[in-house]
Amino acid sequence: MKARFLAAAVSALLAACSGGGQMLVPSNDTAAQAQSELREFTSLSAFTARNNVTGETVRVIPTRDVIDAMRASQAGRRAPQSGGGLVYHGGPVQTNPKIYVVFWGAAWNGTGGDPNGVAARLKGFLRIIGGSGWLNTVTQYTQSDGQHVGNQPGSFVGSYVDTTSSPPVRPTQAQLAAEAVKAAAHYGDYTVNASYIVALPHGIVPSGFGTQYCEYHSTTTATGHTIAWTNDPYLPDAGAACGSGSVNNPGILDGVSVVGGGEQAETETDPVPSTGWLDATGGGEIADKCAWSGLIDNPNAGGYPTQPLWSNATNSCVQKYP
């Protein structure tokens, strides 16, 4: 199964690099599920996918297998760290980031929906990253008026469990975006600085999760405003592909901060994909360029496992800035 997936992943990445399209279809799906997913996403690169129904672009954190396959197939020539620094594309950045989490569905209130304690780990990590030396890397990036990405303590505003509905087993991008809109209405923040994380309970598997990506971020429209939101599946369900055991043993929850932290840094530097800060050659964002490399229990992030972020100032991946 893994060999078959890696072959498909390499094929997808080679097609993307040559300008072709490849569908995001998990290799372990049934034929009916695969046909449904063929209609939802097209892969444009290792880090970007386009919804075939809405035309919207999402920025993905690839699985470890996808990154490993890309590095192996390209023999290091197109590794995420290649291609020079990040380049500004004219859009906004989050100058005063505010992080909100909606835990979708009543399943989060019981152990069945959160057998590994993801909710507590996610909230603990988000509480400390604002003002941290690790996330301070984002502050070197600015928008057109010269304002820098912010890194203030207390950027995590809060979370709640939405018990008014439950996610379907395979939620679509549109359904996830609609949940983000509900969260925006709950908090009343429709600014570009707001990040809405839609956290899914155990057993809910959106298209492509665990085979092509671990999380993705996008935007949607709410009451005439554009809001940034993140699809945050239950990462332990994907095992090592999305970070379990990537730093610690057993480290079931390592991916919560490794993947979730990278996704938040990307949202803050590119909240309206892909109009913020991107790699000039490969199209990777601030975390993509350092994906699944140099992972540590980071004292600059409260001791949580993190991946490095790209620093234009040092032209390298760093776990602390300056």
C-alpha positions in Angstrom: 0.0 0.0 0.0 2.7 2.5 0.9 4.8 1.7 -2.2 1.7 2.2 -4.3 1.0 5.5 -2.7 4.6 6.7 -3.0 4.6 5.9 -6.7 1.3 7.9 -7.1 2.8 10.8 -5.1 5.9 10.9 -7.2 3.8 10.8 -10.3 1.6 13.7 -9.0 4.6 15.8 -8.1 6.4 15.2 -11.4 3.2 16.2 -13.3 2.9 19.3 -11.2 6.5 20.3 -11.7 6.0 19.9 -15.5 2.8 21.9 -15.5 0.4 19.0 -15.6 -2.5 18.3 -13.3 -3.0 15.3 -10.9 -6.0 14.5 -8.8 -5.7 14.3 -5.1 -7.1 10.8 -4.6 -6.2 8.7 -1.5 -5.0 5.2 -2.7 -7.1 3.4 0.0 -10.4 4.8 -1.1 -13.2 2.9 -2.6 -14.0 3.5 -6.3 -17.0 5.6 -5.5 -15.1 7.7 -3.0 -12.3 8.1 -5.5 -14.6 9.3 -8.2 -16.1 11.8 -5.8 -12.7 13.2 -4.9 -11.7 13.4 -8.6 -14.4 16.0 -8.8 -13.2 18.1 -5.9 -9.4 18.8 -6.1 -6.7 19.1 -8.7 -3.1 19.2 -7.6 -1.2 22.2 -9.0 2.0 21.6 -7.1 3.2 19.9 -3.9 1.8 22.8 -1.8 -1.2 24.1 -3.7 -4.5 22.5 -4.8 -7.5 23.9 -6.7 -11.1 22.9 -6.0 -12.7 21.8 -9.3 -16.1 22.9 -8.3 -15.5 26.4 -6.8 -12.1 27.2 -8.4 -10.8 28.2 -5.0 -7.1 27.6 -4.2 -6.0 26.0 -1.0 -2.5 26.0 0.5 -1.6 22.5 1.9 0.9 21.2 4.4 2.0 18.1 2.5 2.3 14.7 4.3 5.8 13.5 5.2 5.5 10.8 2.5 4.8 13.4 -0.2 7.8 15.5 0.8 10.0 12.4 1.0 8.8 11.2 -2.4 9.5 14.6 -3.9 13.0 14.8 -2.5 13.8 11.3 -3.7 12.3 11.7 -7.2 14.1 15.0 -7.8 17.4 13.9 -6.2 17.5 17.1 -4.2 17.2 19.4 -7.2 13.7 20.7 -6.3 13.7 20.2 -2.6 11.5 22.6 -0.7 14.5 24.6 0.6 15.6 25.4 -2.9 14.5 28.4 -5.0 15.8 31.3 -2.9 13.9 33.4 -0.5 10.2 34.3 -0.1 8.9 37.0 -2.4 6.0 39.4 -1.7 3.0 39.2 -4.0 1.1 42.4 -3.0 -1.6 41.0 -0.7 -2.2 41.6 3.0 -0.5 39.9 5.9 -1.8 39.6 9.5 -0.3 42.6 11.3 -2.2 41.7 14.5 -3.0 38.0 14.4 -6.0 36.6 16.2 -6.5 32.9 16.4 -9.9 31.2 16.9 -10.7 27.5 17.1 -14.0 25.8 16.5 -14.2 22.2 17.5 -16.8 20.9 15.2 -19.4 18.5 16.6 -20.5 17.3 20.0 -18.1 14.3 19.6 -15.4 16.6 21.0 -17.1 16.6 24.4 -16.5 12.9 24.8 -13.4 10.6 24.6 -14.8 9.0 21.4 -14.2 12.2 19.4 -10.8 13.0 21.0 -9.2 9.7 22.2 -5.7 11.2 22.1 -6.2 14.6 23.7 -5.8 16.7 20.7 -8.0 19.6 21.9 -5.9 20.2 25.1 -2.6 19.9 23.2 -3.8 22.4 20.4 -5.1 24.9 22.9 -1.9 24.7 25.0 0.3 25.2 22.0 -1.7 28.1 20.6 -1.7 29.9 24.0 2.1 30.2 24.0 3.1 30.8 20.4 2.1 34.5 20.3 5.2 36.4 21.3 7.4 33.3 21.0 10.9 33.3 19.6 9.9 30.6 17.2 7.0 32.5 15.6 8.9 35.7 15.7 10.3 34.6 12.3 7.1 35.9 10.7 7.8 39.5 11.7 10.4 40.1 9.1 7.7 40.0 6.4 5.7 43.1 5.6 2.7 44.2 3.4 2.5 47.0 0.9 2.1 49.8 3.6 5.3 48.6 5.4 3.5 47.0 8.4 5.1 43.8 9.6 3.4 40.5 10.4 2.6 40.7 14.1 3.7 38.4 16.9 1.9 39.6 20.0 1.3 37.6 23.2 -2.3 36.6 23.6 -3.0 36.1 19.8 -5.0 33.0 20.7 -8.4 34.5 21.5 -10.4 31.4 22.3 -12.2 28.2 21.3 -15.6 26.6 21.5 -17.3 23.3 20.7 -20.0 23.7 18.0 -22.7 21.2 19.1 -25.4 22.6 16.7 -24.2 20.3 13.9 -21.8 17.5 13.3 -19.3 17.1 10.4 -20.1 14.5 7.8 -17.6 11.6 7.6 -16.0 13.2 4.5 -16.6 16.9 4.7 -16.1 18.9 1.5 -14.2 22.2 1.3 -17.5 24.1 1.0 -18.8 22.4 4.2 -15.6 23.2 6.1 -15.8 26.8 4.9 -19.4 27.1 6.1 -18.3 26.0 9.5 -15.6 28.7 9.5 -18.3 31.3 8.7 -20.3 30.1 11.7 -17.2 30.5 13.8 -16.7 34.0 12.5 -20.3 34.9 13.4 -19.8 33.4 16.9 -16.8 35.7 17.5 -17.8 38.6 15.3 -14.3 39.1 13.8 -14.3 39.5 10.1 -10.9 41.2 9.7 -7.9 40.0 7.7 -6.2 39.4 11.1 -8.6 36.6 12.1 -7.6 33.0 11.6 -10.4 30.4 12.0 -9.3 26.9 12.7 -11.9 24.2 12.0 -10.9 21.3 14.1 -12.4 17.9 13.2 -12.9 15.0 15.6 -11.4 11.5 15.4 -12.7 9.5 12.4 -13.6 12.4 10.1 -11.6 12.2 6.9 -11.8 15.1 4.3 -10.7 14.4 0.7 -6.9 13.9 0.5 -6.2 14.0 4.3 -3.3 11.7 5.3 -2.3 10.9 1.8 -1.6 14.2 0.1 -1.9 16.7 2.9 -2.2 17.1 6.7 -3.9 20.5 6.8 -4.7 23.3 4.4 -5.6 26.9 4.7 -7.9 29.0 2.4 -10.4 31.9 2.5 -14.1 32.2 2.2 -16.6 35.1 2.2 -18.6 36.0 5.3 -21.1 39.0 5.4 -19.1 40.6 2.6 -15.7 40.1 4.2 -13.0 37.7 3.3 -11.9 35.5 6.2 -8.9 33.1 6.6 -9.6 29.6 7.8 -7.8 26.3 8.2 -9.0 22.7 7.7 -7.5 20.9 10.7 -8.3 17.2 10.6 -7.6 14.9 13.5 -3.9 14.5 12.9 -3.2 11.3 15.0 -5.6 9.5 12.6 -2.9 9.9 9.9 -0.1 8.5 12.1 3.5 9.2 11.0 2.4 10.8 7.7 1.2 13.8 9.7 3.7 13.9 12.5 2.9 11.2 15.1 6.2 10.1 16.5 8.1 12.6 14.4 10.0 14.1 17.4 9.2 11.9 20.4 8.5 8.3 21.2 5.6 7.6 21.0 4.8 11.3 20.4 1.3 10.7 19.2 0.5 14.4 19.4 3.7 15.7 17.8 1.9 16.7 14.6 -0.5 19.0 16.4 2.3 21.6 16.9 4.5 20.6 14.0 1.8 20.8 11.4 -0.5 23.2 13.2 2.3 25.6 13.9 3.5 25.6 10.3 0.0 26.2 9.1 -0.5 29.2 11.4 2.7 30.8 10.3 1.7 30.4 6.7 -1.7 31.9 7.4 -0.2 34.9 9.0 2.3 35.6 6.2 -0.2 34.6 3.4 -3.8 34.9 4.7 -5.3 35.2 1.2 -3.5 32.5 -0.8 -1.4 33.1 -2.8 -1.1 36.9 -2.5 1.4 37.1 0.4 4.9 35.7 0.8 5.8 32.8 -1.4 8.9 31.1 -2.8 9.7 32.6 -6.2 10.4 29.2 -7.8 8.5 26.4 -6.1 5.5 28.4 -4.7 6.1 27.2 -1.2 5.1 29.4 1.8 7.2 30.1 5.0 6.7 26.6 6.4 6.7 24.7 3.1 10.3 25.5 2.4 11.3 23.8 5.6 8.7 21.0 5.6 9.5 17.9 7.8 13.1 18.9 8.3 15.0 19.9 11.5 12.1 19.0 13.9 12.8 19.6 17.6 11.2 20.0 21.0 11.6 23.7 20.8 12.5 25.8 23.9 11.6 28.9 21.8 8.0 27.5 21.5 7.3 26.5 25.1 9.0 23.1 24.6 6.5 21.9 22.0 7.7 20.1 18.9 8.0 22.5 15.9 9.4 22.6 12.4 11.6 25.5 11.3 10.3 28.4 9.4 12.0 30.1 6.5 14.0 33.3 7.2 14.8 35.6 4.4 17.2 37.4 6.8 19.4 34.3 7.1 18.4 32.6 3.9 17.8 29.4 5.9 15.3 27.5 8.0 15.3 28.6 11.6 13.7 27.6 14.9 14.2 31.1 16.4 14.4 34.7 15.1 16.4 36.8 15.4 
